[in-house]
Amino acid sequence: TTQPEAGIFQNQLISIYLLSSLLADDYQILVKEHPRQFDDLEDFKFYRGNYFYNNIIKLKSVDILQVDEDTKEILNKASVVVTANGTSGWEALKAGKPVILFGDPWYSRCFGAIHINDLVKKPYILKELIREKQNIISSAEKLEKYILSKFTSYLSLDRVLKFSNIKNNEKNFWKMIGIK
C-alpha cells in the first residue's frame, strides 16, 4: 500500500533520509523490512537492490534490523514508530507510542499520530507526544470501540474505512467519534 498511498514517500529511501536528517541526533533509527519484501515468487520478486541498503547503512544513527526480529519486542523498546501507512502504526498507537506517518492511513487522525510534514514544521512535538502515552492509548481505544461497534469484522477495518461512505466523508466521521 505504500505505493501509491504514500505519495513521494513511496520511495522509502527518501523517507529514511528525511528521518535521519530530522532525528539522528536524538534517536537511533531502526529500519525493518516488511516480511513480504523477501517473498520468493516465481515471476515476481519484491527484493530491493544493494543500492538501497548500502545507502541506508551510510546514514547517521540508522541501522537495519533482520526481517525475522520480533516486532512486539521492537515495539516495546521503541519510543516512536514510523510507517507510511502500515499496521505497525496502529499497533504502536494501541501501545501508547507516537507514530510518524508518511502516508494517510485510516488511523491517522488518532491522537499521537503525526504526519512527517507536521513534524518538519514542529520537531519539538515528538518529545511532547512521547509523554502522552495514556492519551494516545485512550484515543486508539475510542476509535477501535467505535469501529468494532459499527462493523462486524475487525480484520477488514482498513478496507471498510477506505471504501465506505465514511472515508468519503472523513471530516464528519472524525467529528462524530470525537477525534479532531
C-alpha positions as CSV (number, residue, x, y, z in Angstrom):
1,T,0.0,0.0,0.0
2,T,3.0,2.3,0.2
3,Q,2.7,2.8,-3.5
4,P,0.6,4.9,-4.3
5,E,-0.7,5.9,-0.9
6,A,2.5,7.4,0.5
7,G,2.9,9.8,-2.5
8,I,6.5,10.9,-2.9
9,F,7.4,8.8,0.1
10,Q,6.7,5.6,-1.8
11,N,10.5,5.9,-2.3
12,Q,11.4,4.8,1.2
13,L,15.0,5.9,0.8
14,I,13.6,9.5,0.7
15,S,11.7,8.8,3.9
16,I,14.8,7.4,5.7
17,Y,17.0,10.3,4.5
18,L,14.4,12.7,5.9
19,L,14.1,10.9,9.2
20,S,17.8,10.7,9.6
21,S,18.2,14.5,9.0
22,L,15.4,15.3,11.4
23,L,16.0,12.8,14.2
24,A,19.6,11.4,14.1
25,D,20.9,13.5,16.9
26,D,18.2,12.4,19.3
27,Y,17.1,8.9,18.1
28,Q,18.5,5.6,16.9
29,I,16.6,4.8,13.7
30,L,15.9,1.1,13.1
31,V,14.7,0.1,9.6
32,K,12.8,-3.2,9.4
33,E,11.6,-4.5,6.1
34,H,8.1,-5.9,5.7
35,P,8.3,-9.7,5.7
36,R,6.7,-9.8,2.2
37,Q,9.7,-7.9,0.9
38,F,11.5,-11.2,0.5
39,D,8.8,-13.4,-0.9
40,D,10.3,-15.6,-3.5
41,L,7.6,-15.9,-6.1
42,E,8.5,-17.4,-9.5
43,D,7.5,-14.4,-11.7
44,F,7.9,-11.5,-9.4
45,K,10.3,-10.5,-6.7
46,F,10.0,-7.7,-4.2
47,Y,13.7,-7.5,-3.5
48,R,15.4,-4.1,-3.4
49,G,18.9,-3.7,-4.8
50,N,22.1,-3.3,-2.9
51,Y,22.0,0.4,-3.7
52,F,19.0,0.8,-1.3
53,Y,20.7,-1.0,1.6
54,N,24.2,0.4,1.1
55,N,22.8,4.0,1.2
56,I,20.8,3.3,4.4
57,I,23.8,2.0,6.3
58,K,25.8,5.1,5.5
59,L,23.3,7.3,7.3
60,K,24.0,8.6,10.8
61,S,22.1,6.7,13.6
62,V,20.4,4.3,11.1
63,D,20.6,0.5,11.4
64,I,18.8,-2.2,9.5
65,L,17.1,-5.0,11.5
66,Q,16.7,-8.5,10.4
67,V,13.3,-9.2,9.0
68,D,12.7,-12.0,11.5
69,E,13.3,-9.9,14.6
70,D,10.4,-9.9,17.0
71,T,8.1,-7.0,16.1
72,K,6.5,-6.9,19.5
73,E,9.8,-6.7,21.3
74,I,10.9,-3.9,18.9
75,L,7.7,-2.0,19.6
76,N,8.1,-2.4,23.4
77,K,11.6,-0.9,23.2
78,A,10.7,1.9,20.7
79,S,9.8,5.4,21.8
80,V,8.3,6.1,18.3
81,V,7.2,4.1,15.3
82,V,7.5,5.3,11.8
83,T,5.4,4.0,8.8
84,A,3.9,5.0,5.6
85,N,0.5,3.5,6.4
86,G,1.2,0.1,7.9
87,T,-0.4,-1.9,10.7
88,S,2.7,-1.2,12.8
89,G,1.4,2.4,13.3
90,W,-1.9,1.1,14.7
91,E,-0.2,-1.3,16.9
92,A,2.1,1.5,18.2
93,L,-0.9,3.8,19.0
94,K,-2.6,1.0,20.9
95,A,0.6,0.6,22.9
96,G,0.7,4.3,23.6
97,K,3.6,5.1,21.3
98,P,3.5,8.1,18.9
99,V,3.6,7.3,15.2
100,I,5.2,9.4,12.4
101,L,3.3,8.8,9.2
102,F,4.5,9.2,5.6
103,G,1.1,8.3,4.3
104,D,-2.5,8.8,5.4
105,P,-3.8,5.5,6.9
106,W,-7.2,5.1,8.4
107,Y,-5.9,5.8,12.0
108,S,-4.0,9.0,11.0
109,R,-6.4,11.2,13.0
110,C,-5.8,9.5,16.3
111,F,-4.0,11.5,19.0
112,G,-0.4,10.5,18.8
113,A,-0.2,10.1,15.0
114,I,1.7,12.9,13.3
115,H,2.4,13.3,9.6
116,I,6.0,13.8,8.6
117,N,5.1,17.2,7.1
118,D,3.9,18.4,10.5
119,L,7.0,17.0,12.2
120,V,9.2,19.0,9.9
121,K,7.3,22.2,10.9
122,K,7.3,21.4,14.6
123,P,10.1,19.0,15.5
124,Y,9.6,19.6,19.2
125,I,6.1,17.9,19.1
126,L,7.6,14.4,19.1
127,K,9.1,14.7,22.6
128,E,5.8,16.1,23.8
129,L,3.8,13.2,22.3
130,I,6.1,10.6,23.9
131,R,5.0,11.8,27.3
132,E,1.3,11.4,26.4
133,K,1.1,7.6,26.5
134,Q,-2.3,7.4,28.2
135,N,-3.9,10.0,25.9
136,I,-2.6,8.0,22.8
137,I,-4.0,4.8,24.2
138,S,-7.3,6.4,25.0
139,S,-7.6,7.8,21.5
140,A,-6.9,4.5,19.9
141,E,-9.3,2.7,22.2
142,K,-12.0,5.2,21.4
143,L,-11.5,4.7,17.6
144,E,-11.4,0.9,18.0
145,K,-14.5,0.8,20.1
146,Y,-16.4,2.9,17.7
147,I,-15.4,0.8,14.7
148,L,-16.0,-2.5,16.4
149,S,-19.5,-1.4,17.4
150,K,-20.3,-0.5,13.8
151,F,-18.5,-3.1,11.8
152,T,-18.5,-6.9,12.4
153,S,-15.1,-7.7,11.0
154,Y,-12.0,-6.0,12.6
155,L,-9.9,-7.7,10.0
156,S,-11.5,-5.7,7.2
157,L,-11.2,-2.4,9.1
158,D,-8.8,-0.8,6.7
159,R,-11.0,-1.7,3.7
160,V,-14.1,-0.6,5.4
161,L,-12.7,2.9,6.1
162,K,-11.2,3.2,2.6
163,F,-14.2,2.1,0.6
164,S,-17.1,3.2,2.7
165,N,-19.1,6.4,2.8
166,I,-17.2,7.2,6.0
167,K,-13.9,7.6,4.0
168,N,-15.7,9.8,1.5
169,N,-17.0,12.0,4.3
170,E,-13.9,11.7,6.6
171,K,-14.2,15.0,8.4
172,N,-17.7,14.1,9.6
173,F,-16.5,10.7,10.7
174,W,-13.7,12.0,12.9
175,K,-16.0,14.7,14.3
176,M,-18.7,12.0,15.1
177,I,-16.3,10.0,17.2
178,G,-14.7,13.0,18.9
179,I,-11.3,12.9,17.3
180,K,-10.0,16.2,15.8
